[in-house]
Amino acid sequence: MRGAGVPRHCLGWVVVPFKANAERRHHIPKQRHRATNSAAYDAALRQRGSLTVWFTDAAIVAWKAEPRTTRGGQPRYSGLAIATALTLRTVFRLALRQTEGLIGSIIALLGLDLAVPDHTTLSRRAESLDVVRPRPGSGPVHLLVDSTGLKLCGSGEWLLEKHGTKTRRDWRKLHIAVDADTGQIAAAALTTSDVDDASQVGALLDQVDGPVASFTADGVYDQDGVHGQVAARHPEAAVIVPPRSSAVPSDTAQTAPTMRDRHLQIIAERGHMAWQKASGYNWRTLVEADISRFKRVIGNGLRSRTDRRRATEVAIAVDALNRMLELGRPEYVRLA
């Protein structure tokens, strides 16, 4: 991997002050917060494990597929039925055969006359399933963007543990854009590990239907292409990206300064910490929290064997996490 083992500041990347001085900040006490809606949030956490939340009445009504009017065989299960089964698989971390068994037991307990999709059908339909995209908010969205790695699960890890062979494990990169106001994932894209983060900005923005008020990301996104992609789709949106340590003002900085020029001016006059507070860059920690929540709730690996099924797996996981947040989220007040 390019730059492996080399400090980020040596590669021209920006180093955020609170990370660069971490070894000298041990004497600074951590902030303490208290949840003001503990009872409601506790009830929401219990609801996440309720089967009635995931196996909805709408899925039961639309379980059977609409008759096909074109040539080919008739599908037995609607897209909503397949999405419901795959959602249960994701939430409870089941294999496909166990998912088939869970769906069958739920249908039997409810006394419904519905067919149960087998594991091969679930795997095959995941290849082309259209997952419902996140619903847009009522106003302009403040997007927080970041990426993380997801490993590919399979027999390779078992062979590595069993025989001790050293194999080169592959992984995929998950790019997400989070709504800063709601905490929900507004857009997501799955790519191979060698894809540049900044190259996926356009794909993420295309998934957001409403207006974008701001775009916030770390220094890896300090590229002309990122500013161009945001300006082309949302001309009024603010791009809050820390300039690289080697950044210089543009040629028009004195006459017609760009947004990046203004960032450089504030940093030069008041320092990085003041710029972070003034620009709202510190809100970017929310997308890091969402990445952590994704890996704690869903897992840090992908179980599907093809890229199209992996993309469906990620889309199902994003929808499940957003529905969990709709059930309830904590509200904090700072104590110290």
C-alpha positions as semicolon CSV with decimal commas, in nm:
position;residue;x (nm);y (nm);z (nm)
1;M;0,000;0,000;0,000
2;R;0,135;0,340;-0,092
3;G;0,273;0,529;0,206
4;A;0,242;0,232;0,443
5;G;0,437;0,295;0,761
6;V;0,507;0,660;0,667
7;P;0,365;0,939;0,887
8;R;0,086;1,130;0,717
9;H;0,258;1,466;0,745
10;C;0,547;1,324;0,538
11;L;0,304;1,251;0,254
12;G;0,167;1,604;0,248
13;W;-0,152;1,510;0,431
14;V;-0,291;1,737;0,699
15;V;-0,247;1,622;1,057
16;V;-0,530;1,736;1,280
17;P;-0,387;1,895;1,597
18;F;-0,576;1,686;1,851
19;K;-0,436;1,371;1,687
20;A;-0,085;1,502;1,633
21;N;-0,045;1,601;1,999
22;A;-0,224;1,302;2,148
23;E;0,080;1,186;2,349
24;R;0,096;1,525;2,522
25;R;-0,273;1,558;2,600
26;H;-0,304;1,290;2,868
27;H;-0,338;1,554;3,139
28;I;-0,648;1,706;2,978
29;P;-0,961;1,546;3,129
30;K;-1,209;1,386;2,891
31;Q;-1,551;1,538;2,848
32;R;-1,833;1,376;3,042
33;H;-2,190;1,362;2,918
34;R;-2,523;1,237;3,050
35;A;-2,818;1,109;2,848
36;T;-3,136;1,305;2,914
37;N;-3,371;1,049;2,759
38;S;-3,237;0,728;2,912
39;A;-3,576;0,559;2,945
40;A;-3,684;0,627;2,585
41;Y;-3,345;0,528;2,447
42;D;-3,343;0,209;2,652
43;A;-3,683;0,117;2,508
44;A;-3,554;0,188;2,157
45;L;-3,259;-0,044;2,213
46;R;-3,495;-0,324;2,317
47;Q;-3,708;-0,264;2,009
48;R;-3,409;-0,329;1,784
49;G;-3,433;-0,696;1,881
50;S;-3,809;-0,719;1,822
51;L;-3,908;-0,932;1,524
52;T;-4,218;-0,718;1,469
53;V;-3,992;-0,422;1,385
54;W;-3,823;-0,605;1,100
55;F;-4,101;-0,841;0,984
56;T;-4,357;-0,571;0,911
57;D;-4,723;-0,584;0,809
58;A;-4,632;-0,415;0,481
59;A;-4,397;-0,702;0,400
60;I;-4,670;-0,958;0,474
61;V;-4,922;-0,784;0,246
62;A;-4,672;-0,751;-0,039
63;W;-4,500;-1,087;0,014
64;K;-4,603;-1,237;-0,318
65;A;-4,456;-1,089;-0,634
66;E;-4,668;-0,914;-0,893
67;P;-4,726;-1,121;-1,210
68;R;-4,469;-1,060;-1,480
69;T;-4,603;-0,930;-1,811
70;T;-4,284;-0,995;-2,009
71;R;-4,127;-1,321;-2,119
72;G;-3,968;-1,545;-1,856
73;G;-4,063;-1,733;-1,542
74;Q;-4,291;-1,585;-1,281
75;P;-4,120;-1,470;-0,958
76;R;-4,271;-1,605;-0,636
77;Y;-4,144;-1,342;-0,393
78;S;-4,154;-0,965;-0,412
79;G;-3,848;-0,749;-0,369
80;L;-3,983;-0,642;-0,029
81;A;-4,002;-1,006;0,084
82;I;-3,640;-1,071;-0,017
83;A;-3,529;-0,744;0,145
84;T;-3,710;-0,841;0,467
85;A;-3,534;-1,178;0,478
86;L;-3,193;-1,024;0,407
87;T;-3,255;-0,757;0,671
88;L;-3,323;-1,023;0,933
89;R;-3,005;-1,196;0,824
90;T;-2,806;-0,874;0,866
91;V;-2,955;-0,764;1,198
92;F;-2,917;-1,103;1,366
93;R;-2,596;-1,201;1,178
94;L;-2,733;-1,526;1,038
95;A;-2,619;-1,748;0,755
96;L;-2,858;-1,791;0,462
97;R;-2,986;-2,131;0,576
98;Q;-3,050;-2,001;0,928
99;T;-3,230;-1,703;0,774
100;E;-3,454;-1,943;0,583
101;G;-3,531;-2,124;0,907
102;L;-3,607;-1,801;1,093
103;I;-3,846;-1,679;0,823
104;G;-4,021;-2,015;0,820
105;S;-4,068;-2,016;1,197
106;I;-4,204;-1,659;1,198
107;I;-4,455;-1,740;0,926
108;A;-4,560;-2,056;1,109
109;L;-4,601;-1,876;1,444
110;L;-4,813;-1,606;1,279
111;G;-5,026;-1,868;1,107
112;L;-4,974;-1,716;0,764
113;D;-5,018;-1,898;0,435
114;L;-4,695;-1,771;0,278
115;A;-4,416;-1,952;0,101
116;V;-4,069;-1,940;0,255
117;P;-3,782;-1,833;0,025
118;D;-3,500;-2,086;0,033
119;H;-3,137;-1,989;0,084
120;T;-3,047;-2,025;-0,283
121;T;-3,327;-1,787;-0,381
122;L;-3,208;-1,531;-0,126
123;S;-2,854;-1,551;-0,260
124;R;-2,961;-1,529;-0,624
125;R;-3,208;-1,243;-0,576
126;A;-2,949;-1,042;-0,379
127;E;-2,755;-1,009;-0,705
128;S;-3,013;-0,769;-0,854
129;L;-3,222;-0,650;-0,559
130;D;-3,320;-0,281;-0,554
131;V;-3,295;-0,160;-0,195
132;V;-3,493;0,143;-0,082
133;R;-3,266;0,447;-0,066
134;P;-3,255;0,665;0,247
135;R;-3,537;0,918;0,263
136;P;-3,430;1,281;0,223
137;G;-3,481;1,525;0,508
138;S;-3,703;1,830;0,506
139;G;-3,421;2,082;0,466
140;P;-3,066;2,117;0,336
141;V;-2,835;1,837;0,445
142;H;-2,499;1,883;0,615
143;L;-2,298;1,589;0,483
144;L;-2,009;1,429;0,673
145;V;-1,803;1,197;0,453
146;D;-1,547;0,930;0,534
147;S;-1,446;0,576;0,436
148;T;-1,345;0,253;0,606
149;G;-1,233;-0,097;0,517
150;L;-1,445;-0,413;0,531
151;K;-1,271;-0,748;0,509
152;L;-1,397;-1,031;0,293
153;C;-1,498;-1,332;0,499
154;G;-1,457;-1,681;0,363
155;S;-1,258;-2,002;0,380
156;G;-0,930;-1,814;0,357
157;E;-0,937;-1,716;0,725
158;W;-1,009;-2,075;0,832
159;L;-0,720;-2,202;0,621
160;L;-0,493;-1,938;0,770
161;E;-0,580;-2,041;1,125
162;K;-0,575;-2,414;1,051
163;H;-0,256;-2,440;0,848
164;G;-0,076;-2,119;0,937
165;T;-0,025;-2,022;0,574
166;K;0,032;-1,657;0,495
167;T;-0,215;-1,538;0,236
168;R;-0,285;-1,190;0,108
169;R;-0,633;-1,109;0,231
170;D;-0,850;-0,886;0,012
171;W;-1,090;-0,623;0,139
172;R;-1,337;-0,364;0,018
173;K;-1,370;0,005;0,094
174;L;-1,698;0,148;0,221
175;H;-1,760;0,517;0,152
176;I;-2,042;0,680;0,349
177;A;-2,201;1,023;0,379
178;V;-2,384;1,095;0,705
179;D;-2,652;1,355;0,774
180;A;-2,507;1,561;1,060
181;D;-2,852;1,654;1,195
182;T;-3,012;1,308;1,207
183;G;-2,704;1,084;1,227
184;Q;-2,845;0,867;0,949
185;I;-2,640;0,744;0,656
186;A;-2,757;0,945;0,356
187;A;-2,541;0,773;0,094
188;A;-2,302;0,479;0,068
189;A;-2,079;0,325;-0,197
190;L;-1,869;0,007;-0,198
191;T;-1,549;-0,010;-0,401
192;T;-1,231;-0,208;-0,423
193;S;-0,950;-0,121;-0,185
194;D;-0,741;0,064;-0,443
195;V;-1,005;0,327;-0,524
196;D;-0,927;0,682;-0,414
197;D;-1,168;0,825;-0,156
198;A;-1,211;1,153;-0,342
199;S;-1,319;0,977;-0,661
200;Q;-1,644;0,863;-0,493
201;V;-1,767;1,210;-0,397
202;G;-1,981;1,238;-0,710
203;A;-2,136;0,894;-0,655
204;L;-2,226;0,985;-0,297
205;L;-2,373;1,323;-0,390
206;D;-2,586;1,166;-0,663
207;Q;-2,760;0,956;-0,397
208;V;-2,873;1,264;-0,202
209;D;-3,200;1,392;-0,347
210;G;-3,234;1,711;-0,146
211;P;-3,012;2,020;-0,131
212;V;-2,674;1,999;0,042
213;A;-2,575;2,283;0,275
214;S;-2,220;2,168;0,350
215;F;-1,973;1,894;0,268
216;T;-1,724;1,803;0,543
217;A;-1,440;1,553;0,509
218;D;-1,079;1,505;0,618
219;G;-0,763;1,618;0,440
220;V;-0,759;1,328;0,195
221;Y;-1,045;1,504;0,013
222;D;-0,846;1,826;-0,037
223;Q;-0,849;1,800;-0,415
224;D;-0,972;2,025;-0,692
225;G;-1,196;1,748;-0,818
226;V;-1,383;1,733;-0,487
227;H;-1,454;2,107;-0,488
228;G;-1,562;2,080;-0,850
229;Q;-1,799;1,788;-0,788
230;V;-1,968;1,968;-0,498
231;A;-1,992;2,299;-0,685
232;A;-2,139;2,133;-0,994
233;R;-2,424;1,976;-0,799
234;H;-2,472;2,220;-0,510
235;P;-2,317;2,559;-0,590
236;E;-2,416;2,710;-0,254
237;A;-2,274;2,426;-0,044
238;A;-1,977;2,496;0,181
239;V;-1,681;2,260;0,142
240;I;-1,517;2,213;0,483
241;V;-1,197;2,021;0,416
242;P;-0,865;2,100;0,590
243;P;-0,604;2,209;0,336
244;R;-0,288;2,002;0,312
245;S;0,020;2,118;0,499
246;S;0,181;2,218;0,167
247;A;-0,124;2,406;0,040
248;V;-0,080;2,752;-0,111
249;P;-0,343;3,015;-0,198
250;S;-0,480;3,027;-0,549
251;D;-0,381;3,290;-0,803
252;T;-0,704;3,480;-0,737
253;A;-0,675;3,473;-0,358
254;Q;-0,639;3,852;-0,338
255;T;-0,917;3,945;-0,580
256;A;-1,164;3,656;-0,574
257;P;-1,072;3,417;-0,292
258;T;-1,213;3,067;-0,307
259;M;-1,353;2,882;-0,010
260;R;-1,022;2,700;0,023
261;D;-0,838;3,034;0,024
262;R;-1,053;3,151;0,313
263;H;-0,973;2,832;0,505
264;L;-0,602;2,893;0,450
265;Q;-0,634;3,253;0,568
266;I;-0,810;3,159;0,893
267;I;-0,555;2,884;0,963
268;A;-0,266;3,125;0,898
269;E;-0,414;3,393;1,123
270;R;-0,567;3,190;1,406
271;G;-0,433;2,834;1,380
272;H;-0,584;2,492;1,308
273;M;-0,780;2,459;1,631
274;A;-0,956;2,792;1,583
275;W;-1,033;2,701;1,222
276;Q;-1,189;2,371;1,326
277;K;-1,417;2,546;1,573
278;A;-1,509;2,830;1,339
279;S;-1,579;2,612;1,036
280;G;-1,763;2,332;1,218
281;Y;-1,507;2,073;1,111
282;N;-1,526;1,905;1,453
283;W;-1,869;1,770;1,360
284;R;-1,685;1,524;1,136
285;T;-1,640;1,300;1,441
286;L;-2,005;1,200;1,393
287;V;-1,923;1,010;1,073
288;E;-1,644;0,829;1,259
289;A;-1,901;0,735;1,524
290;D;-2,132;0,600;1,252
291;I;-1,851;0,389;1,109
292;S;-1,787;0,249;1,457
293;R;-2,159;0,178;1,497
294;F;-2,168;0,001;1,160
295;K;-1,888;-0,234;1,262
296;R;-2,023;-0,297;1,613
297;V;-2,381;-0,367;1,504
298;I;-2,337;-0,514;1,155
299;G;-1,977;-0,638;1,166
300;N;-1,646;-0,553;1,005
301;G;-1,667;-0,800;0,717
302;L;-1,870;-0,891;0,409
303;R;-2,004;-1,245;0,372
304;S;-2,130;-1,232;0,014
305;R;-1,915;-1,379;-0,265
306;T;-1,978;-1,139;-0,555
307;D;-1,946;-0,761;-0,572
308;R;-2,311;-0,705;-0,664
309;R;-2,429;-0,911;-0,368
310;R;-2,183;-0,728;-0,144
311;A;-2,329;-0,398;-0,261
312;T;-2,676;-0,528;-0,171
313;E;-2,544;-0,645;0,165
314;V;-2,415;-0,293;0,240
315;A;-2,738;-0,128;0,124
316;I;-2,942;-0,358;0,348
317;A;-2,711;-0,282;0,642
318;V;-2,741;0,095;0,586
319;D;-3,120;0,072;0,576
320;A;-3,123;-0,136;0,896
321;L;-2,900;0,110;1,083
322;N;-3,116;0,403;0,974
323;R;-3,430;0,225;1,092
324;M;-3,263;0,162;1,428
325;L;-3,197;0,534;1,464
326;E;-3,560;0,609;1,380
327;L;-3,664;0,400;1,680
328;G;-3,474;0,636;1,909
329;R;-3,135;0,793;1,968
330;P;-2,971;0,930;2,283
331;E;-2,975;1,299;2,367
332;Y;-2,678;1,417;2,571
333;V;-2,589;1,715;2,785
334;R;-2,230;1,793;2,879
335;L;-2,140;1,767;3,246
336;A;-1,769;1,857;3,232
